[in-house]
Amino acid sequence: MALLLPCLLLSACHRADIRTVAIRVPQMDSEEAARRVTDALDAYTSFGVIHEATADFSQRVARITYDSTLASLKNFEYVIARAGFDANDTRADDVARKNAPESAP
């Protein structure tokens, strides 16, 4: 019980800073590629970090609405890079790129 009160007080002080960003994903040129990007990002929705993630392969952009007190833009660029795609200036992971869909070079 003694630990419960401080935990409740600390959690009540958290102020979310919700932001929406667009990340360029040049190799995302198909629905399959867009699904891979959103699947990679969806893992973070269960932690409350991402509130929404969408991928538009026609514009080659992923849009993410997230709590910036829990993560930064660079975190999401790394997640997309580990899925096999360049994200803004972050290069795709070489191993993941080899496993990416045929349309992703």
C-alpha positions, 0 to 999 in steps of 0.5 A: 500500500505504501508503494501504491500511493507514490505510483498513483501520484506519479502517473497522475502527473504525466502530461501527454504531448501528442504530435503528428509527424509524416515520415518519408518512406521512398521504397514503400511503393505497394500495399504490401510495403505499406502493411509492413510499415504499419505492422512494424509501428503497430507494436507500439500502440499497445504501449500507449506511445502511438495513438495512430499510424497510417501509411500511404504508399501512393505518397510514400509517407507514413503518418504517426500520431504519438505521445512525444513524452514517451518517444521521439521521431527518430524512434519511429524512423528506426522502427521503419528501418528495421522493417526494411525501408528507408525512413527520412534520412535513416537508412534501412537495415540491410538484413531487413531490406533483403527480406522486404517485398520484391518491390522494395529495392 
